[in-house]
Amino acid sequence: MISDSDDQDLRDRVVVVTGASSGIGAEAAHRFRELGANVAVVGRSPQKTTAVAKRIGGRAHLVDYSRLDDVRRLAAELLAAYGRIDILANNAAGIFTTRIISTDGQEMTFQVNHLAPFLLTNLLLPKLIAAPDGARVINTASNVHSRGRLDMDDIAGSRRRYRAQRAYATSKLATILFTHELARRTHGTGVTASAFHPGAVATDIGRDSALLRLVMNSSLGRAVLSTPEQGAEPLLHLATTADPLTANGGYFNRLKPESPAPGQARDPGLARQLWERSAYLTGLQPLPSIAG
């Protein structure tokens, strides 16, 4: 639950939640609306996204993260639709059983879980910086980042045999590094960034895997896995904690602050390299460090 010290009044605030058509994102969108926020419900499925938006009294925005042009379209739509953006929850993610190359030429897991939210965040950054009360970027990560490995000479892992779990872990390692570097680059602007592991949650993230669907929908899976409501708690906590600077650049295992796994996840030099490579791959110009 959100602690008593958290600021739960989100009236007049605009919250953008991606991956909000089901699972953690849908639950978070519902909770944000209960706290008074104007919620942009972002999802891929027209039916599910519209249904969630209608149910909570938010506005539906559709996007396909497998196409970066669609991310650019979404960003333009959000910038035009809202006078301010106070919270960006990068929650959308996917895991793919086989190697798929996107129309942008990128491995799909890496694009959906890292490059697309990286691009969206950068395109929304001017409005986030302009938020009158400061803004928060909150990224859904995973403790499996400890099993990821980034090779900057082969960022998509095309030289290695594809393994879905390894690709997913590497994309979540990228989430940790992105969060750290975003916090560094936005230092002093009023924007803060944090990442969290939601726990093992029963969601449809593995919808492309028959095995994962079977596990998620089984009685054993339901007994062992956390609910979307429980998975959304860390996101709500980070969005409402009274002093966001205490979480800036941080990683949370559920509600507990924790250091990322030893190795690449703690490498600031790699975080900077990943940012510049991601800027190139998404068509952004390499951005100078705001912190210097």
C-alpha positions in Angstrom: 0.0 0.0 0.0 1.0 3.6 -0.4 2.4 5.0 2.8 0.9 7.8 4.8 3.9 10.0 3.9 3.1 9.8 0.2 1.5 12.7 -1.6 -1.7 11.2 -2.9 -3.4 14.3 -4.3 -2.9 14.2 -8.1 -5.6 16.6 -9.0 -4.7 18.7 -12.1 -1.7 16.4 -12.8 -1.4 14.5 -16.1 -0.1 10.9 -15.9 0.9 8.9 -19.0 0.9 5.2 -18.5 2.1 2.9 -21.3 1.2 -0.8 -21.5 -2.1 0.3 -19.8 -4.5 -2.0 -21.7 -4.1 -4.8 -19.1 -2.1 -6.0 -16.1 0.1 -3.6 -14.0 -0.5 -0.7 -16.4 -4.3 -1.0 -16.3 -4.3 -1.2 -12.5 -1.9 1.7 -12.2 -4.1 3.8 -14.5 -7.1 3.1 -12.4 -5.3 4.0 -9.2 -4.0 7.2 -10.7 -7.5 8.2 -11.7 -8.8 7.5 -8.2 -6.1 10.0 -6.9 -7.5 12.7 -9.2 -5.1 12.5 -12.1 -5.9 13.1 -15.8 -4.7 9.7 -17.2 -3.5 9.1 -20.7 -4.1 5.3 -21.2 -1.6 4.1 -23.7 -1.8 0.6 -25.2 -1.5 -1.5 -28.4 -5.0 -3.1 -28.4 -7.7 -0.8 -29.5 -10.4 -2.8 -27.8 -8.6 -3.2 -24.4 -7.1 0.3 -24.3 -10.4 1.9 -25.1 -12.2 -0.2 -22.5 -9.7 0.7 -19.8 -9.9 4.4 -20.6 -13.7 4.3 -20.6 -13.8 2.4 -17.3 -11.6 4.9 -15.5 -12.6 8.1 -17.2 -9.3 8.6 -19.0 -8.3 9.1 -22.6 -7.1 6.2 -24.9 -4.0 6.6 -27.0 -2.9 3.7 -29.3 0.7 2.8 -30.2 2.6 0.0 -31.7 6.1 -0.1 -30.2 7.3 -2.4 -33.0 7.4 0.7 -35.3 9.3 3.7 -34.1 7.4 6.0 -36.4 4.3 5.1 -34.4 6.1 6.1 -31.2 6.9 9.5 -32.8 3.2 9.8 -33.8 2.1 9.0 -30.2 4.5 11.6 -28.8 3.2 14.3 -31.1 -0.4 13.3 -30.1 0.4 13.5 -26.4 2.2 16.8 -26.7 -0.8 18.2 -28.5 -3.4 16.7 -26.2 -2.1 17.8 -22.8 -0.9 21.2 -21.6 1.4 19.5 -19.1 2.8 16.0 -18.4 3.7 15.3 -14.7 4.3 11.6 -14.7 5.5 9.3 -17.4 5.2 5.6 -16.5 7.1 3.5 -19.1 5.5 0.2 -18.3 4.9 -1.4 -21.7 7.0 -4.5 -22.4 7.1 -7.8 -24.3 8.9 -11.0 -24.6 9.2 -12.9 -27.8 9.9 -16.6 -28.2 11.8 -16.3 -31.5 14.1 -13.6 -32.9 12.0 -11.0 -34.7 13.5 -8.0 -36.5 11.3 -4.9 -36.5 10.7 -2.7 -39.6 13.3 -0.4 -38.0 15.9 -3.2 -38.3 16.1 -3.8 -34.6 15.7 -7.0 -32.5 12.1 -6.8 -31.3 12.6 -7.3 -27.6 15.2 -4.6 -27.4 13.1 -2.2 -29.4 9.9 -2.7 -27.5 11.4 -2.8 -24.0 14.1 -0.2 -24.5 14.3 1.8 -27.7 10.6 2.7 -27.9 10.4 4.0 -24.3 13.7 5.7 -24.7 12.4 7.6 -27.8 9.1 8.4 -26.2 10.8 9.8 -23.1 13.1 12.0 -25.1 10.3 13.3 -27.3 8.2 14.2 -24.2 11.2 15.5 -22.2 10.7 19.3 -23.0 7.1 19.1 -21.6 8.3 17.0 -18.6 10.9 19.6 -17.8 8.3 22.4 -18.1 5.9 20.7 -15.6 5.3 23.4 -13.0 5.7 21.1 -10.0 8.5 18.9 -11.4 8.0 15.6 -13.3 8.7 12.0 -12.7 9.7 9.2 -15.2 9.2 5.8 -13.7 10.4 2.7 -15.6 9.2 -0.8 -15.1 12.3 -2.9 -14.8 12.9 -6.5 -13.6 15.3 -8.3 -11.3 16.2 -10.5 -14.2 18.5 -7.6 -15.4 21.2 -9.5 -13.4 21.2 -12.1 -16.2 21.4 -9.6 -19.1 24.6 -8.7 -21.0 25.1 -5.8 -23.3 27.7 -5.9 -26.1 27.9 -2.4 -27.5 29.4 -3.9 -30.7 26.4 -6.2 -31.1 23.7 -4.4 -29.2 20.9 -6.5 -30.8 22.7 -9.8 -30.1 22.6 -10.8 -33.7 25.9 -12.7 -33.4 24.5 -14.9 -30.7 21.9 -17.7 -30.7 18.6 -16.1 -29.7 17.2 -17.0 -26.3 14.0 -15.2 -25.3 14.8 -15.0 -21.6 18.3 -13.6 -22.2 17.0 -11.1 -24.7 14.4 -10.0 -22.1 17.0 -9.8 -19.3 19.3 -7.7 -21.5 16.5 -5.3 -22.4 15.8 -4.8 -18.7 19.4 -4.2 -18.0 19.1 -1.4 -20.6 16.1 -0.1 -18.6 18.3 0.2 -15.4 21.1 2.0 -17.3 18.6 4.3 -19.1 17.1 5.3 -15.8 20.5 6.1 -14.3 21.6 8.1 -17.3 18.3 10.0 -17.6 18.6 11.0 -13.9 22.1 12.3 -14.5 21.2 14.2 -17.7 18.1 15.8 -16.2 19.8 16.8 -12.9 18.6 20.2 -11.8 15.7 20.4 -14.2 12.9 19.2 -11.9 12.7 15.8 -13.7 13.5 12.7 -11.7 13.8 9.1 -12.9 13.5 5.8 -11.1 13.0 2.1 -11.9 11.4 -0.8 -10.1 11.0 -4.5 -10.1 7.2 -5.2 -9.7 7.7 -8.8 -8.6 6.6 -11.9 -10.4 3.2 -10.8 -11.7 0.5 -12.6 -13.6 0.2 -10.5 -16.7 -0.1 -11.1 -20.5 3.5 -10.0 -21.2 4.2 -13.5 -22.5 1.2 -13.6 -24.8 3.5 -14.7 -27.7 4.6 -17.8 -25.7 2.2 -20.8 -25.3 4.2 -22.0 -22.3 4.1 -18.6 -20.5 0.4 -18.3 -21.2 -0.2 -21.7 -19.7 1.8 -20.9 -16.6 0.1 -17.5 -16.1 -3.4 -19.0 -16.5 -2.8 -22.1 -14.4 -4.0 -22.5 -10.8 -0.4 -22.9 -9.7 0.6 -19.7 -11.5 -2.2 -17.8 -9.9 -1.2 -19.1 -6.5 2.5 -18.3 -6.8 2.4 -15.0 -8.9 1.5 -11.6 -7.6 -1.6 -9.9 -8.8 -1.5 -6.8 -11.1 -2.7 -4.8 -8.1 0.3 -5.8 -6.1 2.6 -5.3 -9.1 1.3 -1.7 -9.5 2.1 -0.7 -5.9 5.8 0.2 -6.5 4.7 2.4 -9.4 2.2 4.2 -7.4 4.6 4.6 -4.5 7.3 6.2 -6.7 4.7 8.4 -8.4 3.5 9.8 -5.1 6.4 9.7 -2.6 6.7 13.1 -1.0 10.3 13.7 -2.1 11.1 12.3 -5.5 14.8 13.2 -5.2 15.2 10.4 -2.7 14.5 7.9 -5.5 16.2 9.8 -8.3 18.3 7.4 -10.4 17.4 4.6 -8.1 16.2 1.0 -8.5 13.5 -0.5 -6.3 12.8 -4.2 -5.7 9.1 -3.8 -5.1 8.9 -1.0 -2.4 12.5 -1.4 -1.2 15.4 0.6 -2.6 18.1 -1.7 -3.8 21.4 -1.5 -5.7 21.2 -3.1 -9.2 23.1 -6.3 -9.7 26.9 -6.0 -9.7 28.5 -5.6 -13.1 27.1 -3.8 -16.1 24.1 -2.4 -14.3 26.4 -0.3 -12.1 28.6 1.0 -15.0 28.0 4.7 -15.6 30.3 4.7 -18.6 28.2 2.0 -20.2 25.0 3.9 -19.4 26.4 6.9 -21.3 27.4 4.7 -24.3 24.0 3.1 -24.3 22.3 6.5 -24.3 24.3 7.7 -27.3 23.8 4.5 -29.3 20.1 4.5 -28.5 19.8 8.1 -29.7 21.5 7.1 -32.9 19.3 4.1 -33.4 16.1 6.0 -32.8 17.0 8.9 -35.1 17.7 11.4 -32.3 20.7 13.5 -32.3 23.1 12.6 -29.4 22.0 14.8 -26.6 24.5 16.8 -24.5 24.6 16.1 -20.8 22.5 18.6 -18.9 24.6 17.9 -15.9 27.8 18.7 -17.8 
